[in-house]
Amino acid sequence: MEKLFVRFATLTAKVAGKPWTFIACVGIVLVWAVSGPVFKFNETWQLVINTGTTIITFLMVFLIQNTQNRDGAAMQAKLDELVYAVKQADSRFIGIEHLTEAELDAILEEVEKRGLAVQAGKPARPIKGKPGLRAEDLEADAPKKASPSRAQAK
């Protein structure tokens, strides 16, 4: 069921973003407007467009939000992988989308200061604070334990 919904939401978001979809919607509104004199601009005539646009808007919000949530999560995962893959990158940036607004603002302020310094021709400096640790770094610093096979060979 979820895969079907994901495919439907993705397809709907793609179709909704096409120029011809916009043109079709403008066409519908024009047909509705031109039909006004035929229906004497009565309440039912107005209700048709109001109800139709409200229902479509209501449903589209959920479909597009689903697509945006998945795209955002995929983008964060890709960025986290890039931060992890680049050894010079500060691993504290992995998963920062889960921080509070205040924590994100503090990081953004530091990054913007660094950006302004680089634009002024100064060298880039690391963000204040202790860089995040990587699992490989911890494993490399850990003392090597003698494996049982090596101990028996001696």
N, CA, C and O atoms as a GROMACS GRO file, in nm:
protein
  616
    1MET      N    1   0.083  -0.120   0.000
    1MET     CA    2   0.000   0.000   0.000
    1MET      C    3   0.087   0.126   0.000
    1MET      O    4   0.060   0.222  -0.072
    2GLU      N    5   0.194   0.123   0.083
    2GLU     CA    6   0.280   0.242   0.094
    2GLU      C    7   0.352   0.269  -0.038
    2GLU      O    8   0.363   0.385  -0.080
    3LYS      N    9   0.401   0.164  -0.104
    3LYS     CA   10   0.471   0.183  -0.232
    3LYS      C   11   0.376   0.239  -0.337
    3LYS      O   12   0.416   0.322  -0.418
    4LEU      N   13   0.253   0.194  -0.336
    4LEU     CA   14   0.153   0.246  -0.430
    4LEU      C   15   0.129   0.394  -0.404
    4LEU      O   16   0.122   0.473  -0.499
    5PHE      N   17   0.116   0.432  -0.277
    5PHE     CA   18   0.096   0.572  -0.242
    5PHE      C   19   0.216   0.656  -0.283
    5PHE      O   20   0.200   0.766  -0.336
    6VAL      N   21   0.336   0.605  -0.260
    6VAL     CA   22   0.458   0.679  -0.296
    6VAL      C   23   0.462   0.701  -0.447
    6VAL      O   24   0.492   0.812  -0.493
    7ARG      N   25   0.432   0.599  -0.524
    7ARG     CA   26   0.431   0.614  -0.670
    7ARG      C   27   0.325   0.715  -0.714
    7ARG      O   28   0.350   0.799  -0.800
    8PHE      N   29   0.206   0.706  -0.653
    8PHE     CA   30   0.098   0.800  -0.687
    8PHE      C   31   0.136   0.943  -0.649
    8PHE      O   32   0.115   1.035  -0.728
    9ALA      N   33   0.192   0.962  -0.529
    9ALA     CA   34   0.230   1.096  -0.485
    9ALA      C   35   0.340   1.153  -0.573
    9ALA      O   36   0.335   1.271  -0.608
   10THR      N   37   0.438   1.072  -0.609
   10THR     CA   38   0.547   1.118  -0.694
   10THR      C   39   0.496   1.156  -0.833
   10THR      O   40   0.531   1.261  -0.886
   11LEU      N   41   0.413   1.071  -0.890
   11LEU     CA   42   0.356   1.100  -1.022
   11LEU      C   43   0.271   1.226  -1.018
   11LEU      O   44   0.280   1.310  -1.107
   12THR      N   45   0.188   1.240  -0.915
   12THR     CA   46   0.102   1.358  -0.903
   12THR      C   47   0.186   1.485  -0.890
   12THR      O   48   0.155   1.586  -0.953
   13ALA      N   49   0.292   1.481  -0.808
   13ALA     CA   50   0.378   1.598  -0.792
   13ALA      C   51   0.446   1.634  -0.924
   13ALA      O   52   0.459   1.752  -0.957
   14LYS      N   53   0.489   1.533  -1.000
   14LYS     CA   54   0.552   1.560  -1.129
   14LYS      C   55   0.453   1.622  -1.227
   14LYS      O   56   0.485   1.719  -1.296
   15VAL      N   57   0.333   1.566  -1.233
   15VAL     CA   58   0.231   1.617  -1.325
   15VAL      C   59   0.189   1.759  -1.284
   15VAL      O   60   0.171   1.845  -1.370
   16ALA      N   61   0.175   1.782  -1.154
   16ALA     CA   62   0.132   1.914  -1.106
   16ALA      C   63   0.235   2.021  -1.139
   16ALA      O   64   0.200   2.139  -1.151
   17GLY      N   65   0.360   1.984  -1.153
   17GLY     CA   66   0.464   2.081  -1.182
   17GLY      C   67   0.489   2.108  -1.329
   17GLY      O   68   0.578   2.185  -1.363
   18LYS      N   69   0.413   2.047  -1.414
   18LYS     CA   70   0.433   2.065  -1.559
   18LYS      C   71   0.361   2.190  -1.608
   18LYS      O   72   0.255   2.226  -1.557
   19PRO      N   73   0.418   2.258  -1.708
   19PRO     CA   74   0.353   2.377  -1.763
   19PRO      C   75   0.214   2.349  -1.821
   19PRO      O   76   0.123   2.430  -1.807
   20TRP      N   77   0.199   2.232  -1.886
   20TRP     CA   78   0.069   2.204  -1.946
   20TRP      C   79  -0.040   2.184  -1.840
   20TRP      O   80  -0.158   2.207  -1.868
   21THR      N   81  -0.002   2.142  -1.720
   21THR     CA   82  -0.100   2.129  -1.612
   21THR      C   83  -0.150   2.266  -1.572
   21THR      O   84  -0.270   2.286  -1.552
   22PHE      N   85  -0.058   2.360  -1.561
   22PHE     CA   86  -0.096   2.498  -1.529
   22PHE      C   87  -0.188   2.554  -1.637
   22PHE      O   88  -0.289   2.618  -1.606
   23ILE      N   89  -0.151   2.531  -1.764
   23ILE     CA   90  -0.232   2.581  -1.875
   23ILE      C   91  -0.371   2.519  -1.871
   23ILE      O   92  -0.470   2.588  -1.896
   24ALA      N   93  -0.379   2.389  -1.840
   24ALA     CA   94  -0.510   2.323  -1.831
   24ALA      C   95  -0.594   2.385  -1.720
   24ALA      O   96  -0.715   2.405  -1.737
   25CYS      N   97  -0.531   2.415  -1.607
   25CYS     CA   98  -0.605   2.476  -1.495
   25CYS      C   99  -0.653   2.616  -1.531
   25CYS      O  100  -0.764   2.655  -1.496
   26VAL      N  101  -0.568   2.692  -1.601
   26VAL     CA  102  -0.611   2.825  -1.648
   26VAL      C  103  -0.728   2.809  -1.744
   26VAL      O  104  -0.823   2.887  -1.740
   27GLY      N  105  -0.722   2.707  -1.830
   27GLY     CA  106  -0.832   2.680  -1.922
   27GLY      C  107  -0.963   2.650  -1.849
   27GLY      O  108  -1.069   2.698  -1.887
   28ILE      N  109  -0.953   2.569  -1.743
   28ILE     CA  110  -1.073   2.536  -1.665
   28ILE      C  111  -1.132   2.662  -1.603
   28ILE      O  112  -1.254   2.681  -1.604
   29VAL      N  113  -1.047   2.747  -1.548
   29VAL     CA  114  -1.095   2.871  -1.486
   29VAL      C  115  -1.158   2.962  -1.592
   29VAL      O  116  -1.260   3.026  -1.566
   30LEU      N  117  -1.097   2.968  -1.711
   30LEU     CA  118  -1.154   3.051  -1.818
   30LEU      C  119  -1.291   2.999  -1.862
   30LEU      O  120  -1.384   3.077  -1.881
   31VAL      N  121  -1.303   2.866  -1.878
   31VAL     CA  122  -1.433   2.807  -1.914
   31VAL      C  123  -1.536   2.838  -1.806
   31VAL      O  124  -1.650   2.874  -1.837
   32TRP      N  125  -1.496   2.826  -1.682
   32TRP     CA  126  -1.586   2.859  -1.571
   32TRP      C  127  -1.626   3.006  -1.577
   32TRP      O  128  -1.744   3.038  -1.561
   33ALA      N  129  -1.531   3.094  -1.600
   33ALA     CA  130  -1.561   3.238  -1.603
   33ALA      C  131  -1.652   3.273  -1.720
   33ALA      O  132  -1.746   3.351  -1.705
   34VAL      N  133  -1.625   3.215  -1.837
   34VAL     CA  134  -1.707   3.242  -1.955
   34VAL      C  135  -1.848   3.186  -1.937
   34VAL      O  136  -1.944   3.240  -1.993
   35SER      N  137  -1.861   3.079  -1.860
   35SER     CA  138  -1.995   3.020  -1.838
   35SER      C  139  -2.077   3.099  -1.737
   35SER      O  140  -2.194   3.068  -1.715
   36GLY      N  141  -2.018   3.200  -1.676
   36GLY     CA  142  -2.090   3.280  -1.577
   36GLY      C  143  -2.220   3.339  -1.626
   36GLY      O  144  -2.323   3.326  -1.560
   37PRO      N  145  -2.218   3.405  -1.742
   37PRO     CA  146  -2.344   3.463  -1.790
   37PRO      C  147  -2.452   3.358  -1.818
   37PRO      O  148  -2.571   3.385  -1.800
   38VAL      N  149  -2.410   3.238  -1.863
   38VAL     CA  150  -2.508   3.132  -1.890
   38VAL      C  151  -2.582   3.094  -1.762
   38VAL      O  152  -2.703   3.072  -1.762
   39PHE      N  153  -2.506   3.088  -1.650
   39PHE     CA  154  -2.565   3.050  -1.522
   39PHE      C  155  -2.605   3.172  -1.439
   39PHE      O  156  -2.639   3.159  -1.322
   40LYS      N  157  -2.600   3.289  -1.501
   40LYS     CA  158  -2.638   3.416  -1.436
   40LYS      C  159  -2.557   3.442  -1.309
   40LYS      O  160  -2.606   3.503  -1.214
   41PHE      N  161  -2.434   3.395  -1.310
   41PHE     CA  162  -2.341   3.418  -1.198
   41PHE      C  163  -2.406   3.382  -1.063
   41PHE      O  164  -2.385   3.450  -0.963
   42ASN      N  165  -2.484   3.275  -1.063
   42ASN     CA  166  -2.556   3.238  -0.939
   42ASN      C  167  -2.464   3.170  -0.838
   42ASN      O  168  -2.346   3.147  -0.865
   43GLU      N  169  -2.519   3.141  -0.723
   43GLU     CA  170  -2.440   3.082  -0.614
   43GLU      C  171  -2.387   2.943  -0.649
   43GLU      O  172  -2.275   2.908  -0.611
   44THR      N  173  -2.465   2.865  -0.720
   44THR     CA  174  -2.420   2.731  -0.759
   44THR      C  175  -2.299   2.741  -0.852
   44THR      O  176  -2.204   2.664  -0.838
   45TRP      N  177  -2.302   2.836  -0.945
   45TRP     CA  178  -2.191   2.858  -1.036
   45TRP      C  179  -2.064   2.891  -0.956
   45TRP      O  180  -1.957   2.839  -0.988
   46GLN      N  181  -2.075   2.976  -0.856
   46GLN     CA  182  -1.962   3.011  -0.772
   46GLN      C  183  -1.917   2.893  -0.686
   46GLN      O  184  -1.798   2.871  -0.665
   47LEU      N  185  -2.015   2.819  -0.637
   47LEU     CA  186  -1.986   2.706  -0.549
   47LEU      C  187  -1.906   2.598  -0.622
   47LEU      O  188  -1.823   2.531  -0.561
   48VAL      N  189  -1.931   2.580  -0.751
   48VAL     CA  190  -1.861   2.477  -0.829
   48VAL      C  191  -1.711   2.504  -0.826
   48VAL      O  192  -1.632   2.413  -0.797
   49ILE      N  193  -1.670   2.626  -0.857
   49ILE     CA  194  -1.525   2.654  -0.861
   49ILE      C  195  -1.466   2.656  -0.721
   49ILE      O  196  -1.355   2.608  -0.701
   50ASN      N  197  -1.538   2.709  -0.626
   50ASN     CA  198  -1.488   2.714  -0.488
   50ASN      C  199  -1.467   2.573  -0.431
   50ASN      O  200  -1.363   2.544  -0.372
   51THR      N  201  -1.566   2.488  -0.449
   51THR     CA  202  -1.557   2.352  -0.396
   51THR      C  203  -1.448   2.274  -0.468
   51THR      O  204  -1.367   2.206  -0.404
   52GLY      N  205  -1.445   2.283  -0.600
   52GLY     CA  206  -1.345   2.210  -0.678
   52GLY      C  207  -1.203   2.250  -0.641
   52GLY      O  208  -1.118   2.163  -0.618
   53THR      N  209  -1.176   2.379  -0.633
   53THR     CA  210  -1.041   2.423  -0.601
   53THR      C  211  -1.003   2.389  -0.457
   53THR      O  212  -0.888   2.358  -0.428
   54THR      N  213  -1.098   2.396  -0.367
   54THR     CA  214  -1.070   2.363  -0.226
   54THR      C  215  -1.034   2.216  -0.211
   54THR      O  216  -0.937   2.182  -0.143
   55ILE      N  217  -1.110   2.128  -0.273
   55ILE     CA  218  -1.083   1.985  -0.263
   55ILE      C  219  -0.949   1.951  -0.326
   55ILE      O  220  -0.869   1.878  -0.267
   56ILE      N  221  -0.923   2.004  -0.446
   56ILE     CA  222  -0.796   1.975  -0.512
   56ILE      C  223  -0.678   2.027  -0.429
   56ILE      O  224  -0.578   1.957  -0.413
   57THR      N  225  -0.690   2.149  -0.378
   57THR     CA  226  -0.583   2.206  -0.295
   57THR      C  227  -0.560   2.122  -0.170
   57THR      O  228  -0.446   2.093  -0.135
   58PHE      N  229  -0.666   2.082  -0.105
   58PHE     CA  230  -0.656   2.002   0.018
   58PHE      C  231  -0.581   1.872  -0.008
   58PHE      O  232  -0.491   1.836   0.068
   59LEU      N  233  -0.617   1.801  -0.115
   59LEU     CA  234  -0.552   1.674  -0.145
   59LEU      C  235  -0.408   1.693  -0.194
   59LEU      O  236  -0.320   1.614  -0.158
   60MET      N  237  -0.384   1.795  -0.273
   60MET     CA  238  -0.250   1.819  -0.325
   60MET      C  239  -0.150   1.852  -0.215
   60MET      O  240  -0.033   1.817  -0.225
   61VAL      N  241  -0.196   1.919  -0.111
   61VAL     CA  242  -0.106   1.952   0.000
   61VAL      C  243  -0.043   1.825   0.057
   61VAL      O  244   0.078   1.822   0.081
   62PHE      N  245  -0.121   1.723   0.078
   62PHE     CA  246  -0.070   1.599   0.136
   62PHE      C  247   0.019   1.523   0.039
   62PHE      O  248   0.123   1.469   0.078
   63LEU      N  249  -0.020   1.519  -0.088
   63LEU     CA  250   0.062   1.448  -0.186
   63LEU      C  251   0.197   1.517  -0.207
   63LEU      O  252   0.301   1.451  -0.210
   64ILE      N  253   0.195   1.647  -0.220
   64ILE     CA  254   0.321   1.720  -0.241
   64ILE      C  255   0.406   1.718  -0.115
   64ILE      O  256   0.528   1.709  -0.124
   65GLN      N  257   0.344   1.726   0.002
   65GLN     CA  258   0.421   1.720   0.126
   65GLN      C  259   0.490   1.585   0.141
   65GLN      O  260   0.605   1.579   0.186
   66ASN      N  261   0.423   1.478   0.103
   66ASN     CA  262   0.485   1.346   0.107
   66ASN      C  263   0.607   1.341   0.017
   66ASN      O  264   0.712   1.290   0.057
   67THR      N  265   0.594   1.393  -0.103
   67THR     CA  266   0.706   1.395  -0.197
   67THR      C  267   0.820   1.480  -0.143
   67THR      O  268   0.936   1.440  -0.152
   68GLN      N  269   0.789   1.595  -0.088
   68GLN     CA  270   0.892   1.684  -0.032
   68GLN      C  271   0.962   1.619   0.086
   68GLN      O  272   1.084   1.630   0.100
   69ASN      N  273   0.887   1.551   0.172
   69ASN     CA  274   0.949   1.485   0.288
   69ASN      C  275   1.047   1.377   0.243
   69ASN      O  276   1.158   1.368   0.297
   70ARG      N  277   1.009   1.297   0.145
   70ARG     CA  278   1.098   1.192   0.096
   70ARG      C  279   1.220   1.251   0.027
   70ARG      O  280   1.332   1.204   0.047
   71ASP      N  281   1.198   1.354  -0.055
   71ASP     CA  282   1.311   1.418  -0.122
   71ASP      C  283   1.407   1.480  -0.022
   71ASP      O  284   1.528   1.469  -0.036
   72GLY      N  285   1.352   1.546   0.081
   72GLY     CA  286   1.436   1.608   0.184
   72GLY      C  287   1.516   1.504   0.262
   72GLY      O  288   1.634   1.524   0.289
   73ALA      N  289   1.452   1.394   0.297
   73ALA     CA  290   1.522   1.288   0.372
   73ALA      C  291   1.632   1.226   0.286
   73ALA      O  292   1.741   1.198   0.336
   74ALA      N  293   1.603   1.204   0.158
   74ALA     CA  294   1.704   1.147   0.069
   74ALA      C  295   1.822   1.244   0.053
   74ALA      O  296   1.937   1.202   0.051
   75MET      N  297   1.793   1.372   0.042
   75MET     CA  298   1.898   1.473   0.028
   75MET      C  299   1.985   1.477   0.154
   75MET      O  300   2.108   1.485   0.144
   76GLN      N  301   1.923   1.470   0.271
   76GLN     CA  302   2.000   1.471   0.396
   76GLN      C  303   2.089   1.348   0.406
   76GLN      O  304   2.204   1.357   0.449
   77ALA      N  305   2.036   1.233   0.367
   77ALA     CA  306   2.116   1.110   0.372
   77ALA      C  307   2.236   1.122   0.278
   77ALA      O  308   2.347   1.080   0.313
   78LYS      N  309   2.215   1.176   0.160
   78LYS     CA  310   2.325   1.193   0.064
   78LYS      C  311   2.429   1.291   0.118
   78LYS      O  312   2.550   1.267   0.108
   79LEU      N  313   2.383   1.402   0.175
   79LEU     CA  314   2.477   1.500   0.230
   79LEU      C  315   2.555   1.441   0.348
   79LEU      O  316   2.675   1.463   0.361
   80ASP      N  317   2.485   1.366   0.434
   80ASP     CA  318   2.554   1.302   0.546
   80ASP      C  319   2.662   1.206   0.496
   80ASP      O  320   2.771   1.200   0.552
   81GLU      N  321   2.632   1.132   0.391
   81GLU     CA  322   2.730   1.039   0.334
   81GLU      C  323   2.849   1.114   0.277
   81GLU      O  324   2.963   1.070   0.291
   82LEU      N  325   2.824   1.228   0.213
   82LEU     CA  326   2.935   1.308   0.160
   82LEU      C  327   3.022   1.364   0.272
   82LEU      O  328   3.144   1.364   0.262
   83VAL      N  329   2.958   1.412   0.378
   83VAL     CA  330   3.035   1.463   0.493
   83VAL      C  331   3.119   1.350   0.552
   83VAL      O  332   3.235   1.371   0.588
   84TYR      N  333   3.061   1.233   0.561
   84TYR     CA  334   3.135   1.118   0.615
   84TYR      C  335   3.251   1.080   0.522
   84TYR      O  336   3.360   1.048   0.570
   85ALA      N  337   3.228   1.083   0.392
   85ALA     CA  338   3.329   1.037   0.295
   85ALA      C  339   3.448   1.133   0.285
   85ALA      O  340   3.560   1.090   0.258
   86VAL      N  341   3.424   1.260   0.307
   86VAL     CA  342   3.532   1.359   0.296
   86VAL      C  343   3.598   1.370   0.433
   86VAL      O  344   3.540   1.424   0.527
   87LYS      N  345   3.719   1.319   0.444
   87LYS     CA  346   3.788   1.310   0.574
   87LYS      C  347   3.812   1.447   0.637
   87LYS      O  348   3.815   1.458   0.760
   88GLN      N  349   3.831   1.551   0.555
   88GLN     CA  350   3.855   1.684   0.611
   88GLN      C  351   3.726   1.749   0.662
   88GLN      O  352   3.732   1.847   0.737
   89ALA      N  353   3.612   1.697   0.623
   89ALA     CA  354   3.485   1.755   0.666
   89ALA      C  355   3.461   1.726   0.814
   89ALA      O  356   3.500   1.620   0.864
   90ASP      N  357   3.398   1.819   0.881
   90ASP     CA  358   3.368   1.804   1.023
   90ASP      C  359   3.246   1.714   1.038
   90ASP      O  360   3.137   1.748   0.992
   91SER      N  361   3.264   1.600   1.102
   91SER     CA  362   3.154   1.503   1.114
   91SER      C  363   3.042   1.552   1.205
   91SER      O  364   2.937   1.488   1.213
   92ARG      N  365   3.061   1.664   1.274
   92ARG     CA  366   2.950   1.721   1.353
   92ARG      C  367   2.834   1.764   1.264
   92ARG      O  368   2.722   1.781   1.312
   93PHE      N  369   2.859   1.780   1.135
   93PHE     CA  370   2.754   1.822   1.045
   93PHE      C  371   2.660   1.708   1.007
   93PHE      O  372   2.551   1.732   0.954
   94ILE      N  373   2.698   1.585   1.033
   94ILE     CA  374   2.612   1.471   1.002
   94ILE      C  375   2.492   1.474   1.095
   94ILE      O  376   2.507   1.473   1.218
   95GLY      N  377   2.373   1.478   1.037
   95GLY     CA  378   2.249   1.474   1.114
   95GLY      C  379   2.209   1.604   1.180
   95GLY      O  380   2.125   1.604   1.270
   96ILE      N  381   2.266   1.718   1.138
   96ILE     CA  382   2.232   1.844   1.205
   96ILE      C  383   2.088   1.886   1.182
   96ILE      O  384   2.038   1.975   1.251
   97GLU      N  385   2.020   1.825   1.086
   97GLU     CA  386   1.880   1.860   1.064
   97GLU      C  387   1.792   1.824   1.184
   97GLU      O  388   1.677   1.867   1.192
   98HIS      N  389   1.846   1.745   1.278
   98HIS     CA  390   1.770   1.706   1.396
   98HIS      C  391   1.796   1.798   1.516
   98HIS      O  392   1.738   1.778   1.623
   99LEU      N  393   1.883   1.897   1.499
   99LEU     CA  394   1.914   1.989   1.609
   99LEU      C  395   1.800   2.089   1.628
   99LEU      O  396   1.711   2.101   1.544
  100THR      N  397   1.806   2.159   1.741
  100THR     CA  398   1.705   2.262   1.766
  100THR      C  399   1.733   2.383   1.678
  100THR      O  400   1.841   2.395   1.619
  101GLU      N  401   1.637   2.471   1.670
  101GLU     CA  402   1.653   2.592   1.591
  101GLU      C  403   1.770   2.676   1.642
  101GLU      O  404   1.847   2.731   1.563
  102ALA      N  405   1.784   2.686   1.775
  102ALA     CA  406   1.894   2.764   1.833
  102ALA      C  407   2.030   2.701   1.800
  102ALA      O  408   2.125   2.773   1.769
  103GLU      N  409   2.038   2.569   1.806
  103GLU     CA  410   2.164   2.501   1.774
  103GLU      C  411   2.201   2.521   1.626
  103GLU      O  412   2.317   2.544   1.592
  104LEU      N  413   2.100   2.510   1.540
  104LEU     CA  414   2.124   2.532   1.398
  104LEU      C  415   2.166   2.677   1.370
  104LEU      O  416   2.253   2.702   1.286
  105ASP      N  417   2.103   2.772   1.440
  105ASP     CA  418   2.138   2.913   1.422
  105ASP      C  419   2.283   2.939   1.461
  105ASP      O  420   2.353   3.015   1.394
  106ALA      N  421   2.329   2.875   1.569
  106ALA     CA  422   2.468   2.893   1.613
  106ALA      C  423   2.565   2.838   1.509
  106ALA      O  424   2.667   2.901   1.480
  107ILE      N  425   2.534   2.722   1.454
  107ILE     CA  426   2.620   2.664   1.350
  107ILE      C  427   2.619   2.751   1.225
  107ILE      O  428   2.724   2.778   1.166
  108LEU      N  429   2.501   2.796   1.186
  108LEU     CA  430   2.489   2.880   1.067
  108LEU      C  431   2.568   3.010   1.085
  108LEU      O  432   2.631   3.057   0.991
  109GLU      N  433   2.564   3.068   1.203
  109GLU     CA  434   2.640   3.190   1.229
  109GLU      C  435   2.790   3.167   1.210
  109GLU      O  436   2.860   3.250   1.152
  110GLU      N  437   2.839   3.054   1.261
  110GLU     CA  438   2.981   3.021   1.244
  110GLU      C  439   3.016   2.998   1.098
  110GLU      O  440   3.121   3.043   1.052
  111VAL      N  441   2.931   2.929   1.026
  111VAL     CA  442   2.956   2.901   0.885
  111VAL      C  443   2.953   3.031   0.805
  111VAL      O  444   3.035   3.050   0.715
  112GLU      N  445   2.860   3.119   0.838
  112GLU     CA  446   2.853   3.247   0.767
  112GLU      C  447   2.976   3.333   0.796
  112GLU      O  448   3.026   3.401   0.706
  113LYS      N  449   3.026   3.332   0.920
  113LYS     CA  450   3.149   3.405   0.952
  113LYS      C  451   3.265   3.353   0.868
  113LYS      O  452   3.345   3.430   0.814
  114ARG      N  453   3.273   3.220   0.858
  114ARG     CA  454   3.378   3.159   0.777
  114ARG      C  455   3.362   3.201   0.630
  114ARG      O  456   3.461   3.233   0.564
  115GLY      N  457   3.241   3.200   0.581
  115GLY     CA  458   3.216   3.240   0.442
  115GLY      C  459   3.255   3.385   0.416
  115GLY      O  460   3.315   3.415   0.313
  116LEU      N  461   3.223   3.474   0.509
  116LEU     CA  462   3.261   3.614   0.494
  116LEU      C  463   3.413   3.631   0.495
  116LEU      O  464   3.468   3.711   0.420
  117ALA      N  465   3.480   3.554   0.581
  117ALA     CA  466   3.625   3.560   0.587
  117ALA      C  467   3.686   3.515   0.455
  117ALA      O  468   3.780   3.577   0.405
  118VAL      N  469   3.634   3.406   0.400
  118VAL     CA  470   3.685   3.355   0.272
  118VAL      C  471   3.660   3.458   0.162
  118VAL      O  472   3.748   3.481   0.078
  119GLN      N  473   3.543   3.519   0.161
  119GLN     CA  474   3.512   3.622   0.060
  119GLN      C  475   3.604   3.743   0.074
  119GLN      O  476   3.631   3.812  -0.024
  120ALA      N  477   3.653   3.769   0.196
  120ALA     CA  478   3.744   3.881   0.220
  120ALA      C  479   3.889   3.843   0.189
  120ALA      O  480   3.979   3.924   0.209
  121GLY      N  481   3.912   3.721   0.142
  121GLY     CA  482   4.045   3.679   0.105
  121GLY      C  483   4.124   3.613   0.217
  121GLY      O  484   4.244   3.590   0.203
  122LYS      N  485   4.058   3.584   0.328
  122LYS     CA  486   4.125   3.518   0.441
  122LYS      C  487   4.110   3.367   0.426
  122LYS      O  488   4.017   3.320   0.359
  123PRO      N  489   4.199   3.290   0.488
  123PRO     CA  490   4.187   3.144   0.478
  123PRO      C  491   4.066   3.093   0.558
  123PRO      O  492   4.025   3.153   0.657
  124ALA      N  493   4.012   2.983   0.512
  124ALA     CA  494   3.899   2.921   0.582
  124ALA      C  495   3.947   2.860   0.713
  124ALA      O  496   4.054   2.798   0.718
  125ARG      N  497   3.870   2.876   0.816
  125ARG     CA  498   3.901   2.822   0.948
  125ARG      C  499   3.794   2.719   0.986
  125ARG      O  500   3.680   2.728   0.941
  126PRO      N  501   3.831   2.622   1.070
  126PRO     CA  502   3.730   2.525   1.115
  126PRO      C  503   3.628   2.593   1.206
  126PRO      O  504   3.653   2.698   1.264
  127ILE      N  505   3.512   2.530   1.217
  127ILE     CA  506   3.407   2.578   1.306
  127ILE      C  507   3.456   2.561   1.450
  127ILE      O  508   3.526   2.465   1.482
  128LYS      N  509   3.417   2.655   1.536
  128LYS     CA  510   3.458   2.648   1.676
  128LYS      C  511   3.407   2.520   1.741
  128LYS      O  512   3.302   2.468   1.704
  129GLY      N  513   3.482   2.471   1.836
  129GLY     CA  514   3.442   2.350   1.908
  129GLY      C  515   3.523   2.231   1.862
  129GLY      O  516   3.599   2.237   1.766
  130LYS      N  517   3.504   2.124   1.934
  130LYS     CA  518   3.578   2.001   1.904
  130LYS      C  519   3.511   1.928   1.788
  130LYS      O  520   3.390   1.904   1.791
  131PRO      N  521   3.588   1.892   1.684
  131PRO     CA  522   3.529   1.820   1.572
  131PRO      C  523   3.468   1.687   1.618
  131PRO      O  524   3.511   1.628   1.717
  132GLY      N  525   3.368   1.642   1.545
  132GLY     CA  526   3.305   1.515   1.577
  132GLY      C  527   3.399   1.398   1.553
  132GLY      O  528   3.489   1.404   1.469
  133LEU      N  529   3.378   1.292   1.628
  133LEU     CA  530   3.462   1.173   1.613
  133LEU      C  531   3.401   1.079   1.510
  133LEU      O  532   3.279   1.071   1.494
  134ARG      N  533   3.488   1.009   1.441
  134ARG     CA  534   3.447   0.907   1.344
  134ARG      C  535   3.482   0.770   1.402
  134ARG      O  536   3.579   0.758   1.478
  135ALA      N  537   3.406   0.671   1.369
  135ALA     CA  538   3.430   0.536   1.421
  135ALA      C  539   3.570   0.488   1.385
  135ALA      O  540   3.636   0.425   1.467
  136GLU      N  541   3.616   0.517   1.263
  136GLU     CA  542   3.749   0.471   1.221
  136GLU      C  543   3.858   0.533   1.308
  136GLU      O  544   3.958   0.468   1.340
  137ASP      N  545   3.838   0.660   1.346
  137ASP     CA  546   3.936   0.728   1.430
  137ASP      C  547   3.944   0.663   1.568
  137ASP      O  548   4.052   0.647   1.624
  138LEU      N  549   3.828   0.627   1.621
  138LEU     CA  550   3.825   0.561   1.752
  138LEU      C  551   3.892   0.424   1.745
  138LEU      O  552   3.967   0.386   1.834
  139GLU      N  553   3.863   0.352   1.637
  139GLU     CA  554   3.922   0.218   1.621
  139GLU      C  555   4.073   0.226   1.601
  139GLU      O  556   4.146   0.140   1.649
  140ALA      N  557   4.119   0.329   1.531
  140ALA     CA  558   4.262   0.345   1.506
  140ALA      C  559   4.337   0.380   1.635
  140ALA      O  560   4.451   0.340   1.654
  141ASP      N  561   4.270   0.455   1.724
  141ASP     CA  562   4.333   0.496   1.850
  141ASP      C  563   4.327   0.387   1.956
  141ASP      O  564   4.403   0.391   2.052
  142ALA      N  565   4.237   0.289   1.939
  142ALA     CA  566   4.224   0.183   2.039
  142ALA      C  567   4.346   0.092   2.034
  142ALA      O  568   4.397   0.063   1.926
  143PRO      N  569   4.393   0.046   2.151
  143PRO     CA  570   4.508  -0.045   2.151
  143PRO      C  571   4.471  -0.177   2.084
  143PRO      O  572   4.361  -0.229   2.101
  144LYS      N  573   4.564  -0.227   2.008
  144LYS     CA  574   4.542  -0.354   1.938
  144LYS      C  575   4.546  -0.468   2.039
  144LYS      O  576   4.640  -0.479   2.117
  145LYS      N  577   4.445  -0.552   2.036
  145LYS     CA  578   4.441  -0.669   2.123
  145LYS      C  579   4.502  -0.786   2.048
  145LYS      O  580   4.482  -0.804   1.928
  146ALA      N  581   4.575  -0.865   2.121
  146ALA     CA  582   4.634  -0.986   2.060
  146ALA      C  583   4.523  -1.084   2.030
  146ALA      O  584   4.442  -1.117   2.117
  147SER      N  585   4.520  -1.131   1.909
  147SER     CA  586   4.418  -1.230   1.874
  147SER      C  587   4.464  -1.366   1.928
  147SER      O  588   4.584  -1.390   1.939
  148PRO      N  589   4.371  -1.455   1.960
  148PRO     CA  590   4.406  -1.586   2.015
  148PRO      C  591   4.499  -1.664   1.924
  148PRO      O  592   4.585  -1.739   1.972
  149SER      N  593   4.485  -1.649   1.793
  149SER     CA  594   4.570  -1.726   1.702
  149SER      C  595   4.716  -1.676   1.710
  149SER      O  596   4.808  -1.756   1.697
  150ARG      N  597   4.737  -1.548   1.732
  150ARG     CA  598   4.873  -1.495   1.742
  150ARG      C  599   4.937  -1.538   1.874
  150ARG      O  600   5.055  -1.570   1.878
  151ALA      N  601   4.858  -1.538   1.980
  151ALA     CA  602   4.912  -1.576   2.112
  151ALA      C  603   4.956  -1.723   2.113
  151ALA      O  604   5.054  -1.760   2.176
  152GLN      N  605   4.880  -1.806   2.042
  152GLN     CA  606   4.913  -1.950   2.041
  152GLN      C  607   5.033  -1.977   1.951
  152GLN      O  608   5.107  -2.073   1.974
  153ALA      N  609   5.054  -1.893   1.849
  153ALA     CA  610   5.164  -1.916   1.755
  153ALA      C  611   5.299  -1.891   1.820
  153ALA      O  612   5.400  -1.946   1.774
  154LYS      N  613   5.305  -1.809   1.925
  154LYS     CA  614   5.434  -1.777   1.989
  154LYS      C  615   5.478  -1.884   2.077
  154LYS      O  616   5.584  -1.873   2.139
   0.00000   0.00000   0.00000
